[in-house]
């Protein structure tokens, strides 16, 4: 089976339903948005360090951690992956420069 964001998101949903004593995902979600956001920030910094350091294997591993923590954070925030993907779909209907210019107060 190929891992996709949808399959990872489904796995997170299953693990979120478990006891926090048995599931890291459930434990993170039980701690709330601030804890999930902190973990996302930590993983983001680790990914940046790996990428700047030019280590492909570490970059891939940290990117995987970041994607996991991203999905946990949006779940904790009550935002569905389909909402995020819908927003991306709307934005890709035009060029990035056009999309940025359409935001209030931004110029290309």
C-alpha positions as CSV (number, residue, x, y, z in Angstrom):
1,X,0.0,0.0,0.0
2,X,1.3,3.5,-0.9
3,X,1.0,6.0,1.9
4,X,-0.9,9.1,1.0
5,X,-2.1,12.0,3.1
6,X,-5.6,10.5,3.0
7,X,-4.3,7.1,4.3
8,X,-2.2,8.8,7.0
9,X,-5.2,11.0,8.0
10,X,-7.4,7.9,8.2
11,X,-4.7,6.2,10.4
12,X,-4.6,9.2,12.7
13,X,-8.4,9.1,13.0
14,X,-8.2,5.5,14.1
15,X,-5.5,6.1,16.6
16,X,-7.2,9.3,17.9
17,X,-10.1,7.0,19.1
18,X,-7.7,4.9,21.2
19,X,-6.8,5.6,24.8
20,X,-4.1,8.2,25.4
21,X,-2.4,5.5,27.5
22,X,-2.1,3.4,24.3
23,X,-1.7,5.9,21.5
24,X,0.7,8.8,21.0
25,X,-1.7,10.4,18.6
26,X,-4.6,10.2,21.2
27,X,-2.2,11.6,23.9
28,X,-1.3,14.6,21.7
29,X,-4.9,15.3,20.8
30,X,-5.9,15.0,24.5
31,X,-3.3,17.7,25.3
32,X,-5.0,20.1,23.0
33,X,-4.1,22.5,20.3
34,X,-1.2,24.3,22.1
35,X,0.7,21.0,22.6
36,X,0.0,19.9,19.0
37,X,1.1,23.3,17.7
38,X,4.3,23.1,19.8
39,X,5.1,19.6,18.3
40,X,4.4,20.9,14.8
41,X,6.8,23.9,15.4
42,X,9.5,21.6,16.7
43,X,9.2,19.3,13.7
44,X,9.3,22.3,11.4
45,X,12.5,23.5,12.8
46,X,14.0,20.0,12.6
47,X,13.0,19.8,8.9
48,X,14.6,23.1,8.2
49,X,17.8,22.1,9.8
50,X,18.0,18.8,7.9
51,X,17.2,20.5,4.6
52,X,19.8,23.3,5.1
53,X,22.3,20.6,6.1
54,X,21.7,18.8,2.8
55,X,21.0,15.5,4.5
56,X,18.4,13.8,2.2
57,X,17.6,10.9,4.5
58,X,17.1,13.2,7.5
59,X,15.1,15.6,5.4
60,X,12.8,12.8,4.3
61,X,12.4,11.6,7.9
62,X,11.7,15.0,9.3
63,X,9.3,15.8,6.5
64,X,7.4,12.6,7.4
65,X,7.3,13.8,11.0
66,X,6.1,17.2,9.9
67,X,3.2,15.8,7.8
68,X,2.1,13.6,10.7
69,X,2.1,16.5,13.1
70,X,0.4,18.8,10.5
71,X,-2.5,16.4,10.3
72,X,-2.7,16.0,14.1
73,X,-2.7,19.8,14.5
74,X,-5.5,20.4,12.0
75,X,-7.5,17.6,13.6
76,X,-7.0,19.1,17.0
77,X,-8.1,22.5,15.5
78,X,-11.3,20.9,14.1
79,X,-10.2,21.4,10.5
80,X,-10.5,18.6,8.1
81,X,-7.9,17.6,5.5
82,X,-10.6,18.0,2.8
83,X,-11.0,21.7,3.9
84,X,-7.2,22.2,3.4
85,X,-7.2,20.5,0.1
86,X,-10.3,22.5,-1.0
87,X,-8.4,25.7,-0.2
88,X,-5.4,24.5,-2.2
89,X,-7.7,23.6,-5.1
90,X,-9.2,27.2,-5.1
91,X,-5.7,28.7,-4.9
92,X,-4.3,26.6,-7.8
93,X,-7.0,27.8,-10.1
94,X,-4.8,30.9,-10.7
95,X,-1.1,31.5,-10.6
96,X,0.7,32.0,-7.3
97,X,1.3,35.7,-8.1
98,X,-2.3,36.3,-9.0
99,X,-3.5,34.5,-5.8
100,X,-1.1,36.6,-3.6
101,X,-2.2,39.8,-5.3
102,X,-5.9,38.9,-4.6
103,X,-5.3,38.8,-0.9
104,X,-6.1,42.1,0.9
105,X,-3.1,44.4,0.9
106,X,-0.7,42.2,-1.0
107,X,1.0,43.1,-4.3
108,X,2.8,40.6,-6.6
